[in-house]
Amino acid sequence: MNFSVFELLTHEKMVFLAIVSCGLYTSYTDFRYGKIANIYTAFLIGFGIISQVLFISEGNITWMHSCVTLFGGLGISFVMFYTGIWAAGDAKLFWGMSLLLPPSAFSNTSETQFYPLILMVNIFLLFLVYVVLISLLKTTFQQQRTLIAKSFTAQLKQFPQRLLRVLSYVGVGGLAFYVPSRMGVELDLAIRITLFMAIIFAFNKGVEKYIPQKYVTAFHVPFLLLALFLAIPSLIQLGTFIVFIFLIPWFLIMFSAVIRSLFTEEIPVENLRPNMIPAERIVKIEEQEEQTVKDRYVKIPAGFANPAQDNVIVDVSSEGLTPLQIEQLHQLAAKGSLKEYENRLLIQKKIPFALMIVLGAVGTLLANGMVYSFVRGAELNQMMERIGSFFLY
């Protein structure tokens, strides 16, 4: 039976109320104070685990499916936290929401049974709409064109290296598709995609940590051959491969440029405060000058956190700047080490990720799966017909 907000079972009513009440309050505290209290996320996670047990006892899902939801949601939360995209509270909020959603909330989705990924896609789609609206309200069309053109030109200079990197990622990540097929193991498509992304993430972290920068390009070359061996034969059409290689990276680059322009601001070092979230790295580089070694501090745009490197002075982190880091930046500014950057640091503005997570969960309930299916649903069509008849008659 399809899930309906207006015809809820007792347990599903409690789930809906928990999502709305806790979700809206945590969204408020996140936006107002930048914090989400652990008691609320712990309640959602605990209630979610109990709900999973009830779903199993009612025969709605199997133990295996519940374990995939439990650990899959945890895995996505950890990756989003570790990469610095979400704060710890946001990550725990997502995990709780993914556990709470009943199987009937995904009745319109036949492509995959990996429910946390469906919720993640819905959250991203809502965030995309939010970015578009903010862009339209805060920037003119000319500014948007200038931003995209500037980003395109800057990225074009690095296109060969980026193309090689993407191809090597395809080669390494393709193991998530190749190895199970060779072993005769059938995995859900969403699980394979998640493994694909996890392998790429681990590979990228390993390269950043252990491979010197001057050898990175040469290191990626063997994996290009792996991409040609694994990826192309497994794809139905070569055109799909071309779209994946060229269009998706360019979209991500453009999207990143828009995010950077809308949600970041350069702040003087003396005005930095604890918990402000950096949007760029400051890295110490040792340079040889005649008989001495001189330390130089450079800024590196960073899309992901990388706290494992010892030479990283300030890193992108959802936890924000610490008083110790701010003091260190004050010392560097006093010595003139940040003079070429005008003693400024790029800071990320507040993004209501908690609200996006809550709206993504509510949207999943209403759409019984992917939120875009609600736009095509019969309910919306009937509503539009009623509105049309109101004006016509």
N, C-alpha and C positions, 0 to 999 in steps of 0.2 A: 504494500500500500504506500502511495506517495506521501511524502511529508507535507503537511499544510500547517501554517501558523495558526489558522483559525479552527483546526480540528485536531488538537494536540492530545496525545496520550499524557497521562500524569507525569511519567518520567521525562518525556520530551518537553513538557511544559516547564519543568524544573530546569532542564538544560537551557531552554530559551531564556528564562528569567535570569539564570546565572550569567549567561553570555552578555545579556543586555545590561543588567545592573552592575556587575563587577566590571564589565568591559567599559561602560561609559564613565564610571567613577575613576578607574585606573587611567583612562584616556585623559580625564581632567587633570589628575595629579601629575601625569607625565608632561602635559603641555604647560601646566602652571608652575610646577616645581622641578620638572626634569627627573622625577623619581616615581617608581611604582613600588608600593609597599609589598614586601614578601608575603604577608599574610593573605593577600588577595590572590596572588599567583599560586601560592601553595594550596589555597582552597580550590581553585580551578583545576590544578593538576590532580589533587586528591579526588575531587568529585569526578574528574575525567577517568581516572583509573577505575573507580567504582562503576562508572558508566560502562566502561569496556567489559568488566566482569558481567554486568547485567545483559549487555548485548550478546555475550557468548551464551549465557544461561538461557536466553530467549531464542537462541538458534539463529540470530540475525547474521552473525559472523563466526568464523572459526578461531581457535586459539592462535593459529599461525597468522591469520589476517590481523588479529589484535596486536600481536607482537610486532608486525610490520608497521602498524600505525604508531605503536608506542615508541619503538626505537627509530623509526623513520622521522617522526615529528621531532624527537630529541636530536637526531642528527642534523636536520635542517636548522633547528634552533641554535645548535652549537656552531655550525658553520657561519651563520649570520652574525653571531656574537663574536666569534674568533676573528672574522674578517673586518670587524669594526663597523659593520653596517648598522647593527642593532645594539642597543644597550642590553645588559643582563635582564632587566625587567621586561623589555620587549620580547626577548627570546623565550623567557619563561611563560609570558602571556600567550605567545603563539603555540607553545607546546600544550598548554592547558586547553586552548581552544580546539586544537587538532584532536585531542583525546575526547572532548565533550561531544563533538558533532556525531549524531547517530547515523548509522548506515543508510537510513531512509532519506537523509539529507543529500545523498549522492545518487538517488534513483534515476536521474536523467543522464548520468555519466556512464557510458559503456566502454570508453577508450581505455580506462585504467581503473584499478581497484586500490591504487596508492593514494589514499585520501589526503594525507598531509600535503602532497604535491599539488593537488587540486586547490586546496585552501591557499597555498602559496601563490599559485597562478592568479587566483582571484584577487589576492592582496596586491600583487604587482599591477594588475589591470586597473584597480582603483587608484593606485599610486600614480600610474601613467595619466589617468584622467585628471588627478589633482595637479600634476606637473603642468599639463596642458592649460588648465584653467588659470593657474598662477602665472604662467608665461603670458597668456593673453591679457591678464589684468595688469601685470607689472612692467611689461616691455612692449614697445611698438613693433610693428611688422618690420620696419627698417632695422631696428636693433637685433631682431631675431635673425634676419638675413645676414647682417654683419657678423654676428656670433657664429653662425653655422659656417660662413665662408672662411672666417679666421681659423676656426677649428679644423676645417677641411684642409686648408693650406698647411697648417702646422703638422697635421698628422700625415699628409702626403709625403713629407720629407722622410718619415720613418716607415713608409709603407712596406719596402722590401723586408726590413727586419720584423715588422709586425706580421706580415704574411707568412714568413718562415716560422714565427712563433706559433701562429694559429694552426698551421699545418702540422707542426710537431705535437701540438695539443690534440689535434684530431687523431694522430697516430697513436699516442699514448692512451687517450680516452677510448679509442676504438677497441681496446682490449676488453672493455666492459661488454661489447657486443660479440667479439670474436671468440673469446675463451668459453663463455657459456654455450655458444652454438657448437663449438668443437666437442664439448663435453656432453652434448645432448640435453642440456638443462634449459627449460623454457622459463624465462623470467618475464614478469610484467614489463611493458614498455617503459612506464614511468620509473620503475626500479632500475632498469638499465640506464635510463637517462640520468638518474640520480647518481648511480655508480660512475657514469661517464664524467659528470661534473666533479665528483669527489676525487677521482683519479687525477684529473687535470689540476685540481686545487693542491693536492699533495705533491704532484710533480713540480708545480710552480714554486711551492714553498721550498722544496728541496733544492731547486736551481738557485733561488735567491740566497739560500743559506750557505750552500757548499761550493757553488761554481763562481769563480772570479768573473767580474763583469766583462773583461776583455776576451774571455773564452766562451761566453754564453752563446754567441751566434754559431760558432763551430760546434758547440755541444748539441744544438738543435738540429743540425743537418741529418744525422742518422735517423732521427725520428720522422723526418720528412719522408724517407723511404718507407718507414713503417706505415705512415699515413697512406701512401700510394698502394701499399700491399693490403691494408686492412679496410680502409674506408671506401675506396672507389668500388671494389667488387661487391660490397655489401649494400650499396645504394642502388635504388631502382633506376634512376636516371642520372646522367652526368650533370644535367642542369641543376638538380637538387644540390649536388656537391658544390657547384659554382656559387649558388645562392648562399649556401651555408658559409662558404669561405669568404666571400666578398661583402654581401649585403648585411649579414648579421653583425660582423665586427664594425662595419661603418655605422650601423644604427647605434650600437653600443657606444661608439666614440662620440657621435653627435648627441646622444642622450646624456652622456657623462658631461659634455660641454655645457648643455643646458642646465643640468643639475648644479654644476659648478658655478654658473653665473647667477642662478636664482637663489641658491641656498648657502652661499659662502660670502664672507666679508673679511677684508684685511683689517686687522686690529693692531695698533701700536703695542709693542712689547710691554711698555709700562702700564697699559690698560688691561692686560690679561688678568683673568680671574680664574680661580679653581673651578673645575668641572666644565670649562669651555672646551668644545670638541675641535681638535685640529683637523684641517682638511688637507694637510700636506706634511711631508716628513722634513726634518732637519737632520742631515747625516754628516758625521765627521769623516773627512778624507785626509789621509796623510800624504803630503807632497814633498818630494825630495828637492831641496834647494842647496846646491853645492855640497857642503859637508854637513848640513843640518836637515832635519825633518820638521816641516811646518804643518800644523793642523789647519785645515780649511773646512768651513761649514757651508754646506750647499743645501738648497731646497729641492726636493723631489716630489712631484705630484704623485700621490698614492691613492689607489683605489681600494687597497686592502692593507690591513694591519700586518706588521711583520716584526713583532717585538723580540724575536729570537736573535736578531743581529745586535752585537755589542756596540757598533758604531752609530746606532740610531739614537739621537738625542731626544727628539720628539717624534712620535709616531701617531698616525691616525688611530684613534681609540674612542669607542663609544663611552668609555668611563670618564673621558675628559682629562684636562691638564691637572697635575698634582701641584701642590705648593712647592715641592722640591724642583720640579721641572720649570716652573715659572721663575724661581730664584736663579736657576742655571741660565735661563734665557736672559734675565736681567744682567748677569755677569758677562755673557757673550756680547750683549749689546753695549755694555760699558767698555769692553775691550775693542769694539769696532768690528767684531767678527761677522756681524749681520748688517754692516753698513751698506753693502751692495743691494740689500733687500729693504733698505730704508727702515730697518729695525721693526719690521712688521711680520705678522704671522697670519696665514689664512685660516679663518675660523668658520666652522659649519654652523649655520643658523638652525633653529629648532624645526624639526620635521615631525609631524604628528604620526609617527609610525604606530603607536598604540591604537590610535583611532582607526588607522587603515586596517590593522589586524582585526579589530572588532567589526568594522563594516564588512570586511572580507568574510568573516564567519556568518554574519547576518545575511549577507548576499548569497552565500552558499546555501543557507537554509531556505531562503526565498526561491532560489533558482533550482533547487534540488541538484546542484552540481556547479558547473561553470556559470559564472554570472552572465556571460554573453548569451547563454541559452535562454535566459529570462527575457531578453530583448526580442527573441524570436518566439516566445511562448504564446500559447493561445490566450492566456489571461491578459497579457498586454494588448494583444490584438483586439480582444473583446472590449477592453477599456477604451481603446482608441476609437472603436466603432461607436461606443456610447457617447463619447465626447463629440464625435462628428455628427451624430444624429441630433445632439442637443443644439448645435449651431445651425443645422440644416432645417430643423423643424421648430 
